[in-house]
Each structure stands twice: as C-alpha cells, then as structure tokens.
C-alpha cells in the first residue's frame, strides 16, 4: 500500500538526484532529519509533515541533489527543482 505520492521521473532523471521518504514518530524528528540533510546538500525542504489515517507517525518527502554540496549551490539556493516541495 502506497502512502506517499508517486515519485516524479524528473526528480530522479540524473545520477545524484535523490528522493527521500521519511517516516517518524513525530514532526520534530522528521523536520530535524530534514535539516541535517539540508545542511549537507542542496535540498528542497518543507515546513510540514503529513499524516496518513490509520497509520502511525508522520511522513515527509525531501528532494536532494548530491552533486551540489552546500557552499556550491548556485545563488545559495537549496532547491533541486524550482517550485517543488517535500
């Protein structure tokens, strides 16, 4: 049974692009994990998690670009795909 939206082909169209689906017990843990990723790589972040009825915990999806470690991202951007969110 799928609880997250399907992965868009664009988000994995090249080596180094990563989609990370996270499941945790609470919002704080999911957002802290996302922040750790964002401190290391160019990351499209979100400010909220989702809950699936009848399922434990919360979900979060992030998009990373491993080809752009922070400090090398153009114009200080952290977004892999403009307009996308986790």
C-alpha positions as YAML, in Angstrom:
chain: A
units: angstrom
residues:
- id: 1
  name: UNK
  ca: [0.00, 0.00, 0.00]
- id: 2
  name: UNK
  ca: [1.48, 3.40, -1.05]
- id: 3
  name: UNK
  ca: [1.06, 6.33, 1.33]
- id: 4
  name: UNK
  ca: [3.32, 8.85, -0.41]
- id: 5
  name: UNK
  ca: [2.65, 10.30, -3.85]
- id: 6
  name: UNK
  ca: [4.43, 8.52, -6.70]
- id: 7
  name: UNK
  ca: [7.95, 9.75, -7.47]
- id: 8
  name: UNK
  ca: [8.10, 12.14, -10.43]
- id: 9
  name: UNK
  ca: [10.58, 10.97, -13.07]
- id: 10
  name: UNK
  ca: [12.11, 14.47, -13.17]
- id: 11
  name: UNK
  ca: [13.27, 14.12, -9.57]
- id: 12
  name: UNK
  ca: [15.46, 11.11, -10.42]
- id: 13
  name: UNK
  ca: [16.34, 11.95, -14.03]
- id: 14
  name: UNK
  ca: [20.12, 12.18, -13.41]
- id: 15
  name: UNK
  ca: [22.70, 10.50, -11.21]
- id: 16
  name: UNK
  ca: [22.99, 12.36, -7.92]
- id: 17
  name: UNK
  ca: [19.31, 13.31, -7.63]
- id: 18
  name: UNK
  ca: [17.63, 11.63, -4.65]
- id: 19
  name: UNK
  ca: [14.08, 11.39, -3.32]
- id: 20
  name: UNK
  ca: [13.99, 10.68, 0.41]
- id: 21
  name: UNK
  ca: [10.76, 9.49, 2.02]
- id: 22
  name: UNK
  ca: [10.89, 9.74, 5.80]
- id: 23
  name: UNK
  ca: [8.58, 8.16, 8.37]
- id: 24
  name: UNK
  ca: [8.99, 9.12, 12.03]
- id: 25
  name: UNK
  ca: [7.02, 9.14, 15.26]
- id: 26
  name: UNK
  ca: [6.63, 12.94, 15.35]
- id: 27
  name: UNK
  ca: [7.03, 16.20, 13.42]
- id: 28
  name: UNK
  ca: [10.10, 17.34, 15.34]
- id: 29
  name: UNK
  ca: [12.09, 14.22, 14.43]
- id: 30
  name: UNK
  ca: [11.15, 14.37, 10.74]
- id: 31
  name: UNK
  ca: [11.99, 18.06, 10.47]
- id: 32
  name: UNK
  ca: [15.27, 17.63, 12.38]
- id: 33
  name: UNK
  ca: [16.32, 14.85, 9.97]
- id: 34
  name: UNK
  ca: [15.40, 17.04, 7.01]
- id: 35
  name: UNK
  ca: [17.51, 19.86, 8.46]
- id: 36
  name: UNK
  ca: [20.53, 17.56, 8.74]
- id: 37
  name: UNK
  ca: [20.19, 16.73, 5.04]
- id: 38
  name: UNK
  ca: [19.74, 20.41, 4.12]
- id: 39
  name: UNK
  ca: [22.94, 21.35, 5.96]
- id: 40
  name: UNK
  ca: [24.90, 18.95, 3.76]
- id: 41
  name: UNK
  ca: [23.32, 19.01, 0.27]
- id: 42
  name: UNK
  ca: [21.12, 21.18, -1.89]
- id: 43
  name: UNK
  ca: [17.69, 20.18, -0.63]
- id: 44
  name: UNK
  ca: [14.10, 21.11, -1.38]
- id: 45
  name: UNK
  ca: [12.64, 21.35, 2.11]
- id: 46
  name: UNK
  ca: [9.13, 21.52, 3.55]
- id: 47
  name: UNK
  ca: [7.81, 23.09, 6.73]
- id: 48
  name: UNK
  ca: [5.17, 20.44, 7.40]
- id: 49
  name: UNK
  ca: [4.72, 16.72, 7.58]
- id: 50
  name: UNK
  ca: [1.73, 14.61, 6.57]
- id: 51
  name: UNK
  ca: [-0.26, 12.03, 8.49]
- id: 52
  name: UNK
  ca: [-1.98, 9.06, 6.89]
- id: 53
  name: UNK
  ca: [-5.24, 7.98, 8.50]
- id: 54
  name: UNK
  ca: [-4.83, 4.67, 10.25]
- id: 55
  name: UNK
  ca: [-1.02, 4.75, 10.02]
- id: 56
  name: UNK
  ca: [1.37, 5.52, 12.88]
- id: 57
  name: UNK
  ca: [3.64, 8.57, 12.84]
- id: 58
  name: UNK
  ca: [4.21, 11.25, 10.24]
- id: 59
  name: UNK
  ca: [5.64, 11.31, 6.72]
- id: 60
  name: UNK
  ca: [7.89, 13.76, 4.91]
- id: 61
  name: UNK
  ca: [9.46, 13.78, 1.44]
- id: 62
  name: UNK
  ca: [12.68, 15.64, 0.54]
- id: 63
  name: UNK
  ca: [14.49, 16.09, -2.75]
- id: 64
  name: UNK
  ca: [18.30, 16.21, -2.68]
- id: 65
  name: UNK
  ca: [20.96, 16.96, -5.24]
- id: 66
  name: UNK
  ca: [24.14, 15.18, -4.15]
- id: 67
  name: UNK
  ca: [26.02, 16.92, -6.97]
- id: 68
  name: UNK
  ca: [25.69, 20.23, -5.10]
- id: 69
  name: UNK
  ca: [27.09, 20.14, -1.59]
- id: 70
  name: UNK
  ca: [26.11, 23.24, 0.38]
- id: 71
  name: UNK
  ca: [28.56, 26.01, -0.36]
- id: 72
  name: UNK
  ca: [28.50, 25.13, -4.06]
- id: 73
  name: UNK
  ca: [24.77, 25.61, -4.71]
- id: 74
  name: UNK
  ca: [24.17, 28.47, -7.16]
- id: 75
  name: UNK
  ca: [22.98, 31.72, -5.54]
- id: 76
  name: UNK
  ca: [22.68, 29.99, -2.16]
- id: 77
  name: UNK
  ca: [19.62, 28.06, -3.36]
- id: 78
  name: UNK
  ca: [18.69, 24.82, -1.66]
- id: 79
  name: UNK
  ca: [16.06, 23.71, -4.12]
- id: 80
  name: UNK
  ca: [16.61, 20.86, -6.56]
- id: 81
  name: UNK
  ca: [13.55, 21.68, -8.65]
- id: 82
  name: UNK
  ca: [12.03, 25.17, -8.52]
- id: 83
  name: UNK
  ca: [8.54, 25.06, -7.11]
- id: 84
  name: UNK
  ca: [8.84, 21.56, -5.68]
- id: 85
  name: UNK
  ca: [8.39, 20.79, -2.03]
- id: 86
  name: UNK
  ca: [8.83, 17.80, 0.20]
...
